[in-house]
Amino acid sequence: MNLSVRDTASLLAVSEKTIYRWIKQQTIPAYRVQDQYRFNRAEILEWATARRLKVSSEIFQEPEAADQPIPSLLAALEAGGVFYRVSGFDKESVLREVVDLLRLPEEVDRDFLLRVLIAREAIAPTAVGDGIAIPHVRNPVVLHVGRPMITLCFLDQPIEYGALDGKPVHTLFTIISPTTRAHLHLTSKLSFVLRDPGFRRSIERPESRPEIFFHVERAEKQLATARPRCVTGEGADPAPPAST
């Protein structure tokens, strides 16, 4: 949540008064942080695109990401960690456990992050089918962290998650990233790796951490030889409009 009201008004080429009016009408995705409103760059882009609003080209730029290399899926998973038998009896209690396990800096407000994740689920469940969910799958969770990370959690018991295929969720991947660019890249990689039979078997059992890392590394090497558009998302179908 790295945009202020002034930043958002500039990117959307409207007045700050208009932004506050949209907030009051609850039409624009906004978050209240210590008596100030904050906005997520990717959510604002998605929201504006769905409404065919003109946006400044600056919305696609992230100065803080310019010098950061494209993240490795394996490195992100090693940084985030793999956790087994995560407790919880419903979506909210599971997400609370997941947030507690995330390897975040001390200054990160975990309660706020939990509220963001729950609010996102209220808009649309992030289950992607076959018992897997990726909290905040369409938009990144952008926090002040030093490097991107993916936390893989295996639940102690499957829970109802509102998946389109009706299957309960047993596995969650939570992506935490310092930039939107890194988040989108990791999401693309994860989508590719989840189609790999060896990796899918390793999380369905589930296997040990070294075995899971082995399959991720192998699948990621295969991805390096695939068409570049599959990695970057170029040429892909646009994301569906956000709900309001």
Residue, then its C-alpha position, 0 to 999 in steps of 0.5 A: m500500500n505505497l500510494s498516498v491520496r496525492d499520488t493516486a490523484s496524480l496517476l489518475a489525473v483527477s483532483e484529491k477531492t475526487i479521490y476522497r469522494w470515491i473513497k466515501q462512495q466506497t468505489i475505489p480500493a483504499y486502505r486506512v493506515q494510521d488515519q491516512y488512506r493508502f492505495n495499492r498500485a496494481e489495484i488502482l491500475e486494475w480498477a482504473t482499467a476496468r472503468r476505462l479511466k485515463v491514467s498517467s504512464e507513471i502508474f506502470q513505473e516503479p522507481e524503487a524496482a529499477d535496480q532489483p533483479i528478477p526474482s528466482l522462484l526457488a530463492a523466494l520459496e527458500a526465503g519464505g519457508v515451507f510449513y506443515r500442519v498449519s492449524g485453522f478451521d476456516k478461512e480467517s483462522v487459517l489466514r491468521e496462522v499464515v500471517d503469524l508464520l510469515r518471515l516479516p520485519e518487526e515493523v510490519d503490522r501483521d494485523f493490518l496485513l491480515r485485514v487486507l487478506i481477509a478483505r481481498e477474499a471477501i471480493a473474490p476467493t483466491a483458491v485456484g483449484d485442486g486444493i490450492a489457494i494463493p492469497h491476494v492472487r490478482n494483486p500483490v501484497v507490497l510491503h517494506v521487505g528486503r526481498p521477495m518471498i513465497t511462504l508455502c503452508f500445508l494445512d492440518q485439515p482442508i477447509e472450505y475456501g469458495a473454490l470454483d471447482g468446489k474442492p476444499v483447500h489444503t495448500l496455500f502460497t502467500i507471495i510477499s514482495p517489495t514491488t509489483r514487478a517482482h510480485l507479477h513475475l513470481t506469480s507467472k512463475l508459480s503458475f507455470v511450476l504448478r503445472d509441472p507433474g513432479f512439483r504437483r505430486s510433491i505438494e499433494r503428498p506433501e514431500s520434505r522441504p529438500e524434495i520440494f525445493f528440488h522440484v521447484e529448481r528443476a521446473e524453474k530451469q525448464l521455464a528458462t527455456a520456455r517462451p519469454r511471454c510465458v514468464t513476463g505475461e506479455g501477450a497474456d489475456p488481461a486480468p478480469p475487472a476488479s469488483t467494487 
